[in-house]
Amino acid sequence: LSRRGLGFLTFLLAAATAATSPGRLVPFDLLYADGVRAYLARDWARAAELLQRALHSYAGLRAARRACRTACARQEPFPGGPGRWEAALLGPVLQRAGCLQRCLGRRLRPAPSAHRASCAVRRDFERREPYNYLQVAFFQLKKLDQAVSAAHTFFIANPQHLQMREDIEKYRRMSGVKSDSFQDLEAAPHWVRAQYEYLQAVAWLEESLSEALSALEECRALCEGPWEDEDEEEKMQPAHYIQVLKCRQQCVLEIATKPGRISATEDFIPSHLDLLQFAYNQVGNQTLAAECAASYLLFYPTDEAMLEKMKQYRTELGEDTAVTARQSIQHYVQRSLMEKKLIYYAVEHLGETFNDPVSIILIFLPWFHQLFTITVVRIHFSSLLMPICACFSTGPLPFEGIAVTMDSQQMNGTQRVVFDRVLTESECKDLLRLTKAAGEAGDGYRARRSPHTPHERFEGLTVLKAMQLAQNGDVEWRDAKLLLQASEKSRKIIESYFTPGKKLHFSFTHLVCRRAVDGEQEGRMDLSHPVHADNCLLDPEGQECWKEPPAYVYRDYSGILYLNDDFQGGGLFFTEMDTVTVTAEVRPKCGRLVAFSSGKENPHGVWAVSRGRRCAIALWYTHSREHAEQVKGYVEETNTSTSK
């Protein structure tokens, strides 16, 4: 039998006599597999039970590993001098490896080898896939609060999951759903504590920092011992310990990355210290403010603003008062630097490679400068405390007859505007005729007919496709050209109004219609398009918007040019970052152009289209020439050839 087979057989034989023995932990992958089978068989009660047990087993396994690795990693051996570091390291490393094996053997029943799951299963748990199954099972069991919590927990780690986004929107609109049911069951304490009003909650900042450092230690502990895909011979090699050190260095990125995010929060530990010194100063405790400032300067020793603050604190406290950085922060920095020294020794002499998270540790010893050059990118969190001004200068309109119906102030936001009379009634009718003649189901949505909701069907047409159809004689040339002209007119209006003197390029242009599906509207609670931002991934819980893939991070401005109003619903609305508080609504009509900046300042969605067909030209623009839509040259060439 294979190791997996032996482990499973051991589990089955022991189950009858020791199912309730203390400390027993059924392998989480076996529970997960049984839970998924029950789910597929629509046995909702059993699926919910097994999936919850799988999550509990997974958490128990991680806790056991953390406890053992922490207990076996009490001493951090470092070289005593040049030429002796291998001997100094290997003995303690092997001792810790033996300690881990014995500790896990005592804590885990069945044996530790039975708990080694496949990469695919581990990836499912890292992505919180069991909660995806759980929310459906709980919903079918009419356990609404538990379904909401499971859905929310999955969605936090998978914000790009469109179906779950729709499910969350449905839950928010259901009667009887409590707001406190939207909780992240896997939330790390240091992220929970980071939601504070800093001027009134110094204690929360301190707790957040303490829990962040604790999470860092847990992560470092999990770097110890044999890795899942490592055989016995590999873990005895010196390179193994270098891998452990690299793993530890990445832990600061691990704790600074929210679930579902790719990018770590910049300056996660230093930002706590910056905000703490500010908060302590506000409440009049200059002693602790100075301590936090000194700790911050361990990361940025030349920061002029903080050095000036230190001068102020020394003056207020008296020049004779000793001001030192926190012991925990000193240890954190010194340990990280020593580990870097070991890793870079291996890079230089053992052929290792290392991707250093240098933006986190920014104190460099003289020998460090000889190894590499670093460009420092920082965020000064004090600048984030400044309110965003809703006022900005606007340019003139380049065409006569166009009216500004609503500006940013009237729309309760920033860089939002509504223009009317951009198109005539006749032009709207011609473009609607084009949609009926050439609109293709799922075009622009990877052939998905219902990309955002099953209650509507989407049809689309790009400028390039329209020109190709016109060239083949499938649609009228004047209609295809009108689409191009309307798009270019909108671009000039938005460019002149928002960014006079700075070129805007087309990023993507899409003539799109969404039609309500007959017989599918009763009891409908979702949106036509869930609330989102156009160039970042919206995180309502963290009040953040993350500029990382799959978001179109290069988009700068967005526009929607409406063609009709003979339908029900389908209005555009803007919200606060929470995606729930509506700040402005816009009713579509022929010739109306809504324009806004594409970032986190303008979360928006579309109300459900409950009857009829809503058509509009969706427009996205960028300042980046390299991300410009590559159709202009083709269109100009086509126009030239057809005019001859």
C-alpha positions as MATLAB code, in Angstrom:
seq = 'LSRRGLGFLTFLLAAATAATSPGRLVPFDLLYADGVRAYLARDWARAAELLQRALHSYAGLRAARRACRTACARQEPFPGGPGRWEAALLGPVLQRAGCLQRCLGRRLRPAPSAHRASCAVRRDFERREPYNYLQVAFFQLKKLDQAVSAAHTFFIANPQHLQMREDIEKYRRMSGVKSDSFQDLEAAPHWVRAQYEYLQAVAWLEESLSEALSALEECRALCEGPWEDEDEEEKMQPAHYIQVLKCRQQCVLEIATKPGRISATEDFIPSHLDLLQFAYNQVGNQTLAAECAASYLLFYPTDEAMLEKMKQYRTELGEDTAVTARQSIQHYVQRSLMEKKLIYYAVEHLGETFNDPVSIILIFLPWFHQLFTITVVRIHFSSLLMPICACFSTGPLPFEGIAVTMDSQQMNGTQRVVFDRVLTESECKDLLRLTKAAGEAGDGYRARRSPHTPHERFEGLTVLKAMQLAQNGDVEWRDAKLLLQASEKSRKIIESYFTPGKKLHFSFTHLVCRRAVDGEQEGRMDLSHPVHADNCLLDPEGQECWKEPPAYVYRDYSGILYLNDDFQGGGLFFTEMDTVTVTAEVRPKCGRLVAFSSGKENPHGVWAVSRGRRCAIALWYTHSREHAEQVKGYVEETNTSTSK';
ca = [
       0.000    0.000    0.000;
       1.024    3.616   -0.563;
       1.685    5.937    2.371;
      -1.757    7.466    1.807;
      -3.316    3.992    1.679;
      -1.575    2.909    4.876;
      -2.622    6.103    6.606;
      -6.225    5.639    5.518;
      -6.213    1.966    6.593;
      -4.806    2.952    9.984;
      -7.582    5.499   10.310;
     -10.324    2.986    9.420;
      -9.038    0.319   11.811;
      -8.734    2.789   14.649;
     -12.058    4.506   14.005;
     -14.179    1.743   15.526;
     -12.331    1.661   18.846;
     -10.816    5.107   19.247;
     -13.161    7.536   17.463;
     -13.673    9.480   20.635;
     -10.171    9.216   22.120;
      -8.631   12.470   23.383;
      -6.488   14.350   20.893;
      -7.729   12.382   17.874;
      -7.691   14.398   14.648;
      -9.252   12.838   11.544;
      -7.240   13.861    8.423;
      -8.893   16.941    6.982;
      -8.570   15.822    3.350;
     -10.590   12.654    4.033;
     -13.345   14.648    5.728;
     -13.297   17.147    2.881;
     -13.632   14.428    0.220;
     -16.566   12.856    2.082;
     -18.155   16.283    2.540;
     -17.958   17.070   -1.182;
     -19.442   13.657   -2.024;
     -22.345   14.340    0.335;
     -22.777   17.786   -1.251;
     -22.950   16.306   -4.757;
     -25.493   13.779   -3.465;
     -27.516   16.732   -2.086;
     -27.271   15.331    1.429;
     -27.054   18.842    2.866;
     -26.999   17.974    6.573;
     -24.168   15.458    6.210;
     -22.251   17.760    3.849;
     -22.438   20.620    6.345;
     -21.297   18.390    9.208;
     -18.345   16.884    7.317;
     -17.163   20.173    5.838;
     -17.228   21.846    9.258;
     -15.281   18.930   10.711;
     -12.760   19.224    7.864;
     -12.228   22.910    8.641;
     -11.865   22.112   12.338;
      -9.338   19.360   11.568;
      -7.342   21.669    9.273;
      -7.216   24.356   11.965;
      -6.211   21.750   14.571;
      -3.402   20.432   12.367;
      -2.011   23.946   11.820;
      -2.269   24.670   15.548;
      -0.360   21.473   16.389;
       2.368   22.317   13.892;
       2.641   25.880   15.173;
       2.875   24.693   18.783;
       5.526   22.091   18.012;
       7.605   24.357   15.820;
       7.458   27.132   18.378;
       8.486   24.733   21.145;
      11.338   23.323   19.051;
      12.621   26.665   17.814;
      13.544   28.275   21.111;
      17.125   28.939   20.081;
      18.142   30.747   16.923;
      21.681   29.532   16.103;
      23.943   31.926   14.249;
      27.537   31.498   13.037;
      30.342   32.178   15.434;
      32.642   33.462   12.724;
      33.873   32.977    9.143;
      34.330   29.366    8.090;
      32.481   27.846   11.054;
      28.851   28.513   10.295;
      28.048   25.099    8.751;
      29.132   23.243   11.873;
      27.379   25.722   14.128;
      24.112   25.382   12.223;
      23.730   21.722   11.307;
      23.773   20.276   14.826;
      20.953   22.446   16.230;
      18.983   22.103   12.984;
      19.035   18.308   13.191;
      18.114   18.480   16.872;
      15.090   20.628   16.063;
      14.050   18.252   13.262;
      14.037   15.353   15.734;
      12.170   17.469   18.267;
       9.480   18.272   15.686;
       9.007   14.640   14.733;
       8.596   13.555   18.355;
       6.288   16.465   19.230;
       3.973   15.924   16.262;
       3.940   12.190   16.966;
       2.658   12.910   20.480;
       0.062   15.467   19.379;
      -1.398   13.863   16.247;
      -3.476   10.697   16.069;
      -3.310    9.011   13.584;
       0.383    9.441   12.780;
       1.598   12.722   11.191;
       2.105   11.030    7.806;
      -1.677   10.488    7.536;
      -2.209   14.256    7.607;
      -0.095   15.070    4.541;
      -2.670   16.157    1.959;
      -2.181   16.755   -1.766;
      -1.261   20.183   -3.131;
      -4.732   20.524   -4.697;
      -6.518   19.945   -1.389;
      -4.186   22.299    0.495;
      -4.806   24.934   -2.153;
      -8.577   24.521   -1.702;
      -8.260   25.209    2.014;
      -5.948   28.168    1.462;
      -8.579   29.600   -0.901;
     -11.386   28.753    1.553;
     -13.224   26.527   -0.936;
     -15.001   24.511    1.824;
     -16.944   27.670    2.724;
     -18.230   27.855   -0.851;
     -19.839   24.432   -0.406;
     -20.944   25.236    3.129;
     -22.909   28.350    2.221;
     -25.050   26.354   -0.237;
     -25.578   23.528    2.256;
     -26.605   25.932    5.033;
     -28.923   27.795    2.653;
     -30.633   24.546    1.685;
     -30.976   23.702    5.384;
     -32.586   27.153    5.921;
     -29.784   28.160    8.297;
     -29.556   31.632    6.829;
     -27.162   33.243    9.313;
     -24.636   30.426    8.925;
     -25.007   30.527    5.140;
     -24.278   34.273    5.132;
     -21.198   33.863    7.334;
     -19.857   31.046    5.142;
     -20.500   33.038    1.953;
     -18.870   36.144    3.389;
     -15.828   34.178    4.592;
     -15.317   32.715    1.113;
     -15.902   36.049   -0.642;
     -13.326   37.913    1.480;
     -10.618   35.621    0.086;
     -12.123   35.487   -3.433;
     -13.433   38.989   -4.247;
     -13.243   38.311   -8.000;
     -15.724   35.378   -7.735;
     -18.739   36.779   -9.630;
     -21.288   34.167   -8.509;
     -20.440   34.679   -4.850;
     -20.583   38.442   -5.337;
     -24.141   38.019   -6.613;
     -25.005   35.701   -3.710;
     -23.695   38.286   -1.231;
     -25.840   40.972   -2.864;
     -28.889   38.697   -2.573;
     -28.205   38.036    1.103;
     -27.858   41.778    1.795;
     -31.338   42.352    0.409;
     -33.056   39.414    2.115;
     -35.367   40.162    4.989;
     -34.319   38.503    8.220;
     -30.585   38.581    7.459;
     -28.686   40.208   10.320;
     -25.868   42.611    9.493;
     -23.571   40.937   12.022;
     -23.906   37.654   10.103;
     -21.529   39.106    7.505;
     -18.454   38.058    9.429;
     -15.168   36.569    8.310;
     -14.879   33.292   10.207;
     -11.187   33.037    9.267;
     -10.251   36.648   10.043;
      -6.744   37.116   11.410;
      -6.902   39.133   14.657;
      -4.424   41.766   13.466;
      -6.705   42.598   10.511;
      -9.808   42.755   12.715;
      -8.070   45.094   15.152;
      -6.942   47.335   12.307;
     -10.501   48.685   11.889;
     -10.311   51.594   14.300;
     -10.806   55.291   14.904;
      -7.203   55.972   15.774;
      -7.754   59.151   17.795;
     -10.110   57.363   20.204;
      -8.570   53.904   20.232;
      -4.844   53.775   21.014;
      -5.526   50.455   22.725;
      -6.806   48.968   19.470;
      -3.684   50.055   17.619;
      -1.519   48.488   20.304;
      -3.526   45.278   20.156;
      -3.320   45.219   16.373;
       0.472   45.626   16.480;
       0.820   42.980   19.194;
      -1.290   40.495   17.235;
       0.594   41.281   14.027;
       3.896   40.454   15.736;
       2.312   37.316   17.215;
       1.073   36.276   13.735;
       4.597   36.878   12.451;
       6.009   34.475   15.054;
       3.413   31.835   14.175;
       4.272   32.148   10.490;
       7.973   31.838   11.260;
       7.286   28.747   13.366;
       5.466   27.111   10.428;
       8.645   27.499    8.349;
      10.372   24.966   10.635;
      10.567   21.227   10.063;
      10.144   19.068    6.936;
       8.079   20.567    4.158;
       5.170   18.746    2.546;
       6.968   17.847   -0.712;
      10.428   17.254    0.770;
      11.940   13.815    1.242;
      14.094   12.739    4.196;
      17.395   13.229    2.365;
      16.563   16.773    1.211;
      15.670   17.994    4.681;
      19.126   16.977    5.934;
      20.926   19.282    3.475;
      22.311   22.721    4.471;
      20.156   24.237    1.725;
      17.092   23.238    3.730;
      17.978   25.693    6.483;
      18.498   28.470    3.927;
      14.995   27.726    2.628;
      13.702   28.034    6.196;
      15.362   31.451    6.495;
      13.873   32.571    3.177;
      10.465   31.383    4.339;
      10.840   33.400    7.543;
      11.773   36.509    5.586;
       8.576   36.210    3.542;
       6.438   36.033    6.691;
       6.275   39.809    6.997;
       4.592   39.851    3.573;
       2.308   36.994    4.623;
       0.888   38.837    7.618;
       0.624   42.093    5.650;
      -1.482   40.540    2.866;
      -5.227   40.446    3.361;
      -7.121   37.289    2.317;
      -7.868   37.350   -1.398;
      -5.192   39.951   -2.111;
      -1.969   39.560   -4.058;
      -0.167   42.661   -2.845;
       0.942   43.194    0.739;
       0.009   46.377    2.560;
       3.015   48.669    2.295;
       4.934   49.361    5.521;
       2.561   47.265    7.605;
       4.606   47.251   10.844;
       6.081   50.784   10.450;
       2.637   52.203    9.715;
       1.383   50.964   13.099;
       4.256   52.782   14.782;
       3.641   55.950   12.751;
      -0.042   56.016   13.656;
       0.683   55.140   17.274;
       3.119   58.024   17.704;
       0.516   60.332   16.158;
      -2.288   58.989   18.398;
      -0.210   59.091   21.584;
       0.771   62.661   20.773;
      -2.898   63.574   20.306;
      -3.852   62.173   23.711;
      -0.909   63.912   25.382;
       1.366   60.946   26.094;
       4.636   62.263   24.639;
       6.744   59.545   26.329;
       5.088   56.719   24.394;
       4.827   58.898   21.288;
       8.612   59.357   21.385;
       9.129   55.609   21.900;
       7.011   54.839   18.823;
       8.843   57.502   16.804;
      12.215   55.999   17.781;
      10.917   52.555   16.773;
       9.732   53.893   13.417;
      13.175   55.394   12.793;
      14.677   51.901   12.959;
      12.972   51.338    9.602;
      13.478   54.816    8.134;
      16.446   56.403    9.932;
      16.550   59.411    7.553;
      12.836   60.226    7.535;
      12.873   64.004    7.884;
       9.339   64.365    9.217;
       9.892   61.773   11.948;
      13.317   63.182   12.860;
      11.649   66.545   13.308;
       9.044   64.911   15.540;
      11.810   63.343   17.625;
      13.391   66.761   18.139;
      10.016   68.063   19.317;
       9.531   65.150   21.726;
      13.053   65.512   23.154;
      12.407   69.200   23.764;
       9.096   68.487   25.489;
      10.462   65.608   27.588;
      13.814   67.230   28.355;
      17.164   66.506   26.758;
      18.204   64.303   29.694;
      15.272   61.916   29.194;
      16.377   58.688   27.479;
      14.273   57.802   24.417;
      14.754   54.319   22.992;
      12.936   52.133   20.517;
      10.732   49.310   21.752;
      12.600   46.148   22.652;
      10.259   44.009   20.521;
      10.896   46.156   17.442;
      14.654   46.186   18.029;
      14.626   42.377   18.210;
      12.467   42.162   15.079;
      14.830   44.352   13.034;
      18.107   42.860   14.303;
      16.916   39.300   13.758;
      15.751   40.050   10.231;
      19.060   41.665    9.332;
      21.055   38.735   10.701;
      18.943   36.285    8.696;
      19.495   38.382    5.584;
      23.229   38.240    6.206;
      23.106   34.427    6.278;
      20.933   34.252    3.157;
      23.155   36.608    1.185;
      26.193   34.607    2.258;
      24.473   31.582    0.674;
      23.621   33.637   -2.415;
      27.285   34.587   -2.816;
      28.917   31.234   -1.945;
      26.292   28.488   -2.467;
      24.536   29.644   -5.617;
      21.244   30.404   -3.888;
      18.746   33.005   -5.137;
      16.646   35.313   -3.006;
      13.721   37.631   -3.707;
      14.083   40.004   -0.774;
      11.019   41.836    0.593;
      13.286   44.871    1.008;
      10.510   47.421    1.327;
       9.744   45.982    4.753;
      13.202   46.064    6.395;
      15.044   49.225    5.467;
      18.067   49.390    7.770;
      21.237   48.438    5.956;
      24.624   47.633    7.383;
      27.738   48.664    5.374;
      28.236   45.144    4.022;
      24.641   45.146    2.777;
      25.280   48.040    0.377;
      27.942   45.975   -1.364;
      25.503   43.178   -2.156;
      22.649   44.988   -3.819;
      21.073   48.349   -4.568;
      17.568   49.081   -3.381;
      14.970   51.547   -4.552;
      12.742   52.412   -1.613;
       9.036   52.909   -2.229;
       7.162   54.195    0.817;
       3.732   55.374    1.825;
       3.587   58.046    4.538;
       0.432   57.094    6.380;
       0.052   60.613    7.759;
      -0.893   61.656    4.244;
      -3.764   59.151    4.319;
      -5.330   61.097    7.180;
      -6.013   64.046    4.889;
      -9.573   64.130    3.527;
     -10.097   63.795   -0.192;
     -11.290   67.074   -1.648;
     -14.360   66.715   -3.817;
     -13.428   69.901   -5.672;
     -11.281   69.967   -8.803;
     -10.903   72.307  -11.729;
     -12.759   71.367  -14.918;
     -12.132   72.323  -18.511;
     -14.468   73.726  -21.179;
     -16.846   71.584  -23.236;
     -15.592   71.148  -26.814;
     -19.072   70.992  -28.451;
     -22.032   73.349  -28.419;
     -25.442   72.264  -27.155;
     -24.115   69.837  -24.529;
     -25.329   70.498  -20.983;
     -23.840   69.527  -17.616;
     -26.901   68.164  -15.810;
     -25.162   67.019  -12.594;
     -21.650   67.751  -11.376;
     -19.569   66.123   -8.624;
     -21.079   68.214   -5.860;
     -24.637   67.397   -6.901;
     -23.652   63.704   -7.112;
     -22.129   63.714   -3.610;
     -18.734   62.526   -4.812;
     -15.555   63.389   -6.636;
     -14.853   63.429  -10.387;
     -18.374   62.455  -11.419;
     -20.488   64.265  -14.003;
     -23.601   63.802  -16.159;
     -23.832   65.393  -19.634;
     -27.017   65.559  -21.713;
     -27.667   66.034  -25.458;
     -24.471   64.263  -26.523;
     -26.534   62.360  -29.147;
     -29.767   63.226  -30.936;
     -32.867   61.008  -30.929;
     -32.138   60.079  -34.548;
     -28.566   59.030  -33.723;
     -29.780   56.901  -30.815;
     -32.252   55.122  -33.115;
     -29.516   54.418  -35.687;
     -27.243   52.917  -33.031;
     -30.108   50.836  -31.633;
     -30.683   49.510  -35.147;
     -27.006   48.546  -35.231;
     -27.352   46.581  -31.980;
     -30.287   44.602  -33.385;
     -28.477   43.897  -36.644;
     -25.046   43.011  -35.236;
     -25.211   42.571  -31.469;
     -23.859   39.152  -30.566;
     -24.831   37.275  -27.397;
     -21.965   37.222  -24.915;
     -19.697   39.415  -27.053;
     -17.109   41.101  -24.821;
     -17.896   38.696  -21.957;
     -15.972   35.623  -23.190;
     -19.147   34.317  -24.846;
     -21.067   34.272  -21.551;
     -24.665   35.264  -22.272;
     -25.339   36.140  -18.633;
     -21.992   37.290  -17.192;
     -23.383   39.121  -14.156;
     -26.824   37.638  -13.479;
     -28.889   34.706  -14.825;
     -31.917   37.018  -15.022;
     -30.548   39.038  -17.946;
     -29.030   38.315  -21.367;
     -26.154   40.436  -22.648;
     -25.394   41.325  -26.269;
     -22.359   43.328  -27.346;
     -20.490   44.843  -30.272;
     -17.010   46.364  -30.395;
     -15.955   49.166  -32.768;
     -13.587   46.817  -34.595;
     -16.306   44.182  -35.074;
     -18.725   46.846  -36.345;
     -16.224   48.092  -38.947;
     -15.480   44.531  -40.099;
     -19.207   43.803  -40.493;
     -19.653   47.029  -42.461;
     -16.739   46.110  -44.737;
     -18.411   42.754  -45.410;
     -21.733   44.477  -46.149;
     -23.521   42.983  -43.131;
     -24.400   46.378  -41.597;
     -24.698   49.932  -42.911;
     -21.422   51.881  -43.104;
     -23.055   54.980  -41.675;
     -24.176   53.072  -38.550;
     -20.717   51.605  -37.946;
     -19.126   55.045  -38.446;
     -21.673   56.594  -36.094;
     -20.531   54.200  -33.356;
     -16.940   55.339  -33.881;
     -17.948   59.013  -34.008;
     -20.074   58.809  -30.850;
     -17.209   57.121  -29.019;
     -14.687   59.739  -30.163;
     -17.056   62.589  -29.285;
     -17.460   61.170  -25.774;
     -13.697   60.828  -25.429;
     -13.125   64.479  -26.363;
     -15.807   65.650  -23.916;
     -14.383   63.634  -21.011;
     -10.787   64.568  -21.846;
     -11.596   68.272  -22.066;
     -13.710   68.288  -18.898;
     -11.541   66.163  -16.595;
      -7.993   66.316  -18.009;
      -7.589   69.405  -20.222;
      -4.220   69.281  -21.962;
      -3.574   65.636  -21.073;
      -4.330   63.018  -23.727;
      -6.860   60.260  -23.001;
      -6.659   57.082  -25.086;
      -9.387   54.505  -25.606;
      -8.813   51.477  -23.403;
     -11.957   49.588  -24.456;
     -15.205   50.559  -26.171;
     -18.250   48.321  -26.098;
     -21.780   48.805  -27.403;
     -23.750   46.587  -25.043;
     -27.405   45.772  -24.413;
     -28.810   43.884  -21.428;
     -32.293   42.369  -21.719;
     -34.542   41.121  -18.919;
     -35.336   37.411  -19.324;
     -39.099   36.894  -19.433;
     -40.431   34.692  -16.646;
     -37.229   35.064  -14.589;
     -37.955   38.308  -12.724;
     -40.309   37.228   -9.928;
     -38.630   37.391   -6.517;
     -35.422   38.687   -8.058;
     -33.044   40.326   -5.542;
     -29.736   40.693   -7.402;
     -28.275   43.537   -9.464;
     -27.702   43.843  -13.180;
     -24.063   44.610  -12.376;
     -22.711   44.262   -8.804;
     -21.004   47.240   -7.175;
     -17.368   47.543   -8.269;
     -14.618   49.989   -9.195;
     -13.149   50.012  -12.686;
      -9.407   49.915  -11.995;
      -9.098   48.136   -8.646;
     -10.574   45.264   -6.616;
     -13.067   46.664   -4.137;
     -12.693   45.468   -0.539;
     -15.729   46.779    1.404;
     -14.638   45.215    4.677;
     -11.211   46.803    4.668;
     -12.451   50.027    3.065;
      -9.756   49.538    0.421;
      -9.507   49.064   -3.325;
      -6.539   46.978   -4.445;
      -4.860   47.940   -7.721;
      -3.803   44.484   -8.816;
      -4.902   41.872  -11.400;
      -7.480   40.893  -12.475;
      -8.508   44.583  -12.212;
      -7.713   46.802  -15.220;
      -5.309   48.930  -13.203;
      -4.323   51.141  -16.157;
      -7.825   52.571  -16.672;
      -8.156   56.207  -15.593;
     -11.655   57.351  -16.624;
     -14.935   55.633  -17.470;
     -18.024   56.683  -19.388;
     -21.481   55.351  -20.261;
     -23.378   56.847  -23.201;
     -27.043   55.798  -23.027;
     -29.195   55.114  -26.100;
     -32.708   54.529  -24.688;
     -34.985   54.635  -21.657;
     -37.882   52.323  -22.646;
     -37.193   49.700  -19.987;
     -37.675   49.194  -16.248;
     -34.779   49.448  -13.800;
     -31.240   49.570  -15.144;
     -30.240   52.840  -13.451;
     -26.624   53.533  -12.550;
     -25.832   54.211   -8.895;
     -22.739   55.225   -6.931;
     -21.971   54.084   -3.384;
     -19.565   54.630   -0.547;
     -16.686   52.159   -0.180;
     -19.013   49.903    1.822;
     -20.911   49.131   -1.474;
     -24.207   49.611    0.389;
     -24.614   53.349    1.068;
     -25.938   54.873   -2.174;
     -24.643   58.414   -2.790;
     -26.080   59.159   -6.262;
     -28.309   57.654   -8.947;
     -28.538   58.329  -12.682;
     -31.518   57.449  -14.832;
     -30.553   56.464  -18.416;
     -31.974   58.287  -21.434;
     -30.973   58.862  -25.045;
     -27.848   61.037  -25.404;
     -26.978   61.081  -21.691;
     -23.286   60.558  -20.909;
     -22.139   59.684  -17.386;
     -18.395   60.085  -16.807;
     -16.251   59.477  -13.750;
     -12.729   58.592  -12.647;
     -12.160   54.838  -12.539;
     -10.690   54.474   -9.040;
     -11.871   53.687   -5.546;
     -13.522   57.103   -5.192;
     -16.306   55.939   -7.527;
     -17.734   52.499   -6.635;
     -20.798   51.944   -8.813;
     -23.321   49.335   -9.880;
     -26.433   48.913  -12.029;
     -29.917   48.193  -10.704;
     -31.648   45.114  -12.114;
     -33.267   45.451  -15.542;
     -36.662   43.930  -14.771;
     -38.364   44.579  -18.119;
     -37.224   45.495  -21.606;
     -33.791   46.072  -23.161;
     -31.231   48.646  -21.972;
     -28.530   49.725  -24.448;
     -25.483   51.940  -23.980;
     -21.926   52.484  -25.171;
     -19.528   51.584  -22.357;
     -16.262   53.522  -22.567;
     -12.991   53.197  -20.678;
      -9.991   55.474  -21.104;
      -6.334   55.492  -20.122;
      -3.469   57.990  -20.057;
      -1.125   55.119  -20.918;
      -0.374   54.900  -24.634;
       0.849   51.313  -24.270;
      -2.604   50.234  -23.031;
      -4.524   52.079  -25.750;
      -7.108   50.109  -27.736;
      -5.418   48.908  -30.920;
      -8.271   49.589  -33.372;
      -7.793   53.233  -34.372;
      -5.198   52.489  -37.055;
      -7.359   49.747  -38.560;
     -10.425   51.989  -38.582;
      -8.566   54.889  -40.224;
      -7.153   52.542  -42.863;
     -10.604   51.110  -43.496;
     -12.156   54.578  -43.806;
      -9.471   55.597  -46.311;
      -9.988   52.518  -48.462;
     -13.776   52.872  -48.533;
     -13.675   56.564  -49.436;
     -11.640   55.932  -52.624;
];
